Amino acid sequence: MQFSVLVEVTLRPGVADPQGATIERSLPALGFTEVRGVTVGKAIRFTIEAAGEDAARARVAELCERFLTNPVIEDARIELHEVAAAR
């Protein structure tokens, strides 16, 4: 089975987010005075082949822990969708 994967990486609570803070400070000058709580992260998209959703999720979690994130300061949210087989 093939799965489309979206990994959203964000900083853990309490970790300084200088990019988010810079953006938030700049927004009022552009007329966006109602925006609060800006955080910056990254989105990583790819496909993976696995026997099933549980196997895919476990493999992606391992990939996140070993390569895509710094598990000391970042969290990852994994979203999987099965890709329909081409006919």
Contact map, one row per residue, 1 for C-alpha under 8 A:
111000000000000000000000000000000000000000000000111100000000000000000000000000000110000
111100000000000000000000000000000000000000000011110000000000000000000000000000000111100
111110000000000000000000000000000000000000000011110010010000000000000000000000011110000
011111000000000000000000000000000000000000001111000000000000000000000000000000011110000
001111100000000000000000000000000000000000011111000000000000000000000000000001111000000
000111110000000000000000000000000000000000111100000000000000000000000000000001110000000
000011111000000000000000000000000000000000111000000000000000000000000000000111100000000
000001111100000000000000000000000000000011110000000000000000000000000000000111000000000
000000111110000000000000000000000000000011100000000000000000000000001000011110000000000
000000011111000000000000000000000000001111000000000000000000000000000000011100000000000
000000001111101010000000000000000000000010000000000000000000000000000000111000000000000
000000000111111000000000000000000000000000000000000000000000000000000000111000000000000
000000000011111000000000000000000000000000000000000000000000000000000000000000000000000
000000000001111100000000000000000000000000000000000000000000000000000000000000000000000
000000000011111110000000000000000000000000000000000000000000000000000000100000000000000
000000000000011111000000000000000000000000000000000000000000000000000000000000000000000
000000000010001111111000000000000000001100000000000000000000000000000000000000000000000
000000000000000111111100000000000000000000000000000000000000000000000000000000000000000
000000000000000011111110000000000000001100000000000000000000000000000000000000000000000
000000000000000011111111000000000000011100000000000000000000000000000000000000000000000
000000000000000011111111100000000000011000000000000000000000000000000000000000000000000
000000000000000001111111110000000000000000000000000000000000000000000000000000000000000
000000000000000000111111111000000000010000000000000000000000000000000000000000000000000
000000000000000000011111111100000011110000000000000000000000000000000000000000000000000
000000000000000000001111111100000000000000000000000000000000000000000000000000000000000
000000000000000000000111111111000000000000000000000000000000000000000000000000000000000
000000000000000000000011111111111010000000000000000000000000000000000000000000000000000
000000000000000000000001111111111000000000000000000000000000000000000000000000000000000
000000000000000000000000011111110000000000000000000000000000000000000000000000000000000
000000000000000000000000011111110000000000000000000000000000000000000000000000000000000
000000000000000000000000001111111000000000000000000000000000000000000000000000000000000
000000000000000000000000001111111110000000000000000000000000000000000000000000000000000
000000000000000000000000001100111110000000000000000000000000000000000000000000000000000
000000000000000000000000000000011111000000000000000000000000000000000000000000000000000
000000000000000000000001001000011111110000000000000000000000000000000000000000000000000
000000000000000000000001000000000111110000000000000000000000000000000000000000000000000
000000000000000000000001000000000011111000000000000000000000000000000000000000000000000
000000000000000000011011000000000011111100000000000000000000000000000000000000000000000
000000000100000010111000000000000000111110000000000000000000000000000000000000000000000
000000000100000010110000000000000000011111000000000000000000000000000000000000000000000
000000011110000000000000000000000000001111100000000000000000000000000000000000000000000
000000011100000000000000000000000000000111110000000000000000000000000000000000000000000
000001111000000000000000000000000000000011111000000000000000000000000000000000000000000
000011110000000000000000000000000000000001111100000000000000000000000000000000000000000
000111100000000000000000000000000000000000111110000000000000000000000000000000000000000
000111000000000000000000000000000000000000011111000000000000000000000000000000000000000
011110000000000000000000000000000000000000001111100000000000000000000000000000000000000
011110000000000000000000000000000000000000000111110000010000000000000000000000000000000
111000000000000000000000000000000000000000000011111000010000000000000000000000000000000
111000000000000000000000000000000000000000000001111110110000000000000000000000000000000
100000000000000000000000000000000000000000000000111110110000000000000000000000000000000
100000000000000000000000000000000000000000000000011111110000000000000000000000000000000
001000000000000000000000000000000000000000000000011111111000000000000000000000010100000
000000000000000000000000000000000000000000000000000111111100000000000000000000000000000
000000000000000000000000000000000000000000000000011111111110000000000000000000000000000
001000000000000000000000000000000000000000000001111111111111000000000000000000000000000
000000000000000000000000000000000000000000000000000011111111100000000000000001010000000
000000000000000000000000000000000000000000000000000001111111110000000000000000000000000
000000000000000000000000000000000000000000000000000000111111111000000000000000000000000
000000000000000000000000000000000000000000000000000000011111111100000000000001000000000
000000000000000000000000000000000000000000000000000000001111111110000000000001000000000
000000000000000000000000000000000000000000000000000000000111111111000000000000000000000
000000000000000000000000000000000000000000000000000000000011111111110000000000000000000
000000000000000000000000000000000000000000000000000000000001111111111000000100000000000
000000000000000000000000000000000000000000000000000000000000111111111110000000000000000
000000000000000000000000000000000000000000000000000000000000011111111000000000000000000
000000000000000000000000000000000000000000000000000000000000001111111100000000000000000
000000000000000000000000000000000000000000000000000000000000001111111100000000000000000
000000001000000000000000000000000000000000000000000000000000000111111110011100000000000
000000000000000000000000000000000000000000000000000000000000000010111111110000000000000
000000000000000000000000000000000000000000000000000000000000000010001111111000000000000
000000000000000000000000000000000000000000000000000000000000000000000111110000000000000
000000000011001000000000000000000000000000000000000000000000000000000111111000000000000
000000001111000000000000000000000000000000000000000000000000000000001111111100000000000
000000001111000000000000000000000000000000000000000000000000000000001010111110000000000
000000111100000000000000000000000000000000000000000000000000000100001000011111000000000
000000111000000000000000000000000000000000000000000000000000000000000000001111100000000
000011110000000000000000000000000000000000000000000000001001100000000000000111110000000
000011100000000000000000000000000000000000000000000000000000000000000000000011111000000
001111000000000000000000000000000000000000000000000010001000000000000000000001111100000
001110000000000000000000000000000000000000000000000000000000000000000000000000111110000
111100000000000000000000000000000000000000000000000010000000000000000000000000011111000
111100000000000000000000000000000000000000000000000000000000000000000000000000001111100
010000000000000000000000000000000000000000000000000000000000000000000000000000000111110
010000000000000000000000000000000000000000000000000000000000000000000000000000000011111
000000000000000000000000000000000000000000000000000000000000000000000000000000000001111
000000000000000000000000000000000000000000000000000000000000000000000000000000000000111
